[in-house]
Amino acid sequence: MTDAVENTTSRRLEGRVAFISGAARGMGRSHAVSLAREGADIIAFDICEPVHAQGAPPSTEADLAETVRLVEALDRRIIATKCDARDHDAVSGFLEESVADLGRLDIVIANAGINGPGVTLADSTFEDWTSVIDTNLTGIFNVVHASLPHLLSGGRGGSIVMISSSLALRPAAHFGAYTTAKHGVVGLMKSLAVELGEHSIRVNTVHPTGVNTDLLVNESTFKLFRPDLEAPTVDDAMDSYYGLNLLPIPWVEASDVSRVVTFLASDDARYITGSMIPVDAGMSLK
């Protein structure tokens, strides 16, 4: 109990700066608040508009403004903007300006992603495929690649955390592009871990099961789980949500994932790199 209390008040990230994609809501917002609570200043962006084959309602600029408010309420600095993770030049330019303002970069959380259309690969289109791969894999690369010059020039090491998925541990139907991208994130992570180890830059992936955010809990997913119903609700789909996991829960909360992300960003995980960390309630063993 003492250790838990000390960890919540330790300010493990005091003086550090974190870069987070997909920060307007859901896990991205949760990561920003969790890192700020530990003392980090935040650089954040989100597309804040619809994306083809998104599979969930889009985030908004008002959502991103709420993330800013929550971080500032913790007395931390935050620079946030509307930006598309698929646009390497825009991501790189925003980060360049933000690091100049905040003075450093220590932590990268590559989080932005979309679900895809929720159909089989045979029924998907080329546009569906490219939209998901461009966001969930190339977008992750863009965030990390733009960060590398700042991490390397800082000479202080650092931590890169990429949000993958339990579907990179146990694939499922109707999410082929998503699953492919999330497997690709693991390959990217392992390659970078090998290349950056000599610079004390650690690279890891986190693999959540379903998370209680708009990306999972939405009408499109309800319909995927209950195609027999015209307009299924969350209650109609609840048995299916429970059926995903070994532990008797329908999903984890964004804060559950953020606790692991914050741990990996901190010196508590200083010798953890090249690792795939599940936060999956046993889903990968089902």
Secondary structure, DSSP 8 states (H G I E B T S, - for coil): -HHHHHHHTS-TTTT-EEEEES-SSHHHHHHHHHHHHTT-EEEEEE--S--TT--S----HHHHHHHHHHHHTTT--EEEEE--TT-HHHHHHHHHHHHHHH----EEEE-------SS-GGG--HHHHHHHHIIIIIHHHHHHHHHHHHHHHHTS-EEEEEE--GGGTS--TT-HHHHHHHHHHHHHHHHHHHHHGGGTEEEEEEEES-BSSTTTSSHHHHHHH-TTSSS--HHHHHHHHHHT-SSS-S-B-HHHHHHHHHHHHSGGGTT--S-EEEESTTGGG-
